[in-house]
Amino acid sequence: MASLTCPGCGTQVQREDLICFTCGANLPRPRPVEEMSTPPTVMQEYLRPDAVTAAKSLVTCPGCGSALQDRSARACAVCRTPLPRPSGPIATVVLRLIFPTGNVDVPAGTSLVLGRDPEISLVAAAFDSHENVSRRHATVTVTDGGEATIRDEHSTNGTFVNGDRVVPGTEVRLADGDSVRLAADVTAEVSLPINELDPAPYSANGHGGPH
């Protein structure tokens, strides 16, 4: 089987990936010949060629959630919130949310809004058929050091981690194997390669702390 590469930066990617974890570009998903007559999923329909350009705005403001066109900016152009500056080497860790419709990758040092508003969420099409998901439902963030969190953006029907509801406006740590649910029925499994993380931010014995 021929290897697949990102059309934006040329990095090798996996067939099931929706977003390139190197440059943030949306990835077209080639369909096998025998499946040409199969209707595309919601995420596959969204992955059109011009989405590669839009994917450059993957990084969002931690204050208002607006897409950041200039990654070198020191403050958000919309709300003027100071933007965090990298304090050291960015980890190679990538948080993967495994939805039934496909994978969503969030590289270290970036944030991704989950919700039905296509103006602020690159994966909004994944939730088109879920009216119970808010237009701006939750924000997933992976720090430069690889620590992953999810914040409920005061959604109508809530964000849940391992069955526990996230308090609106607060961040909850994510770990490998966690279950994230938006509203009643949009569930994703968290994949996070903890072996690539510095154990210091966890606990004294090197294990992840409580959620």
Helices and strands as residue ranges (DSSP letters): E 4-5, E 12-13, G 33-35, H 42-46, H 51-54, G 55-57, E 94-99, E 102-107, E 110-114, G 124-127, E 138-142, E 148-152, E 159-161, E 164-165, E 171-174, E 179-182, E 186-191, G 194-196
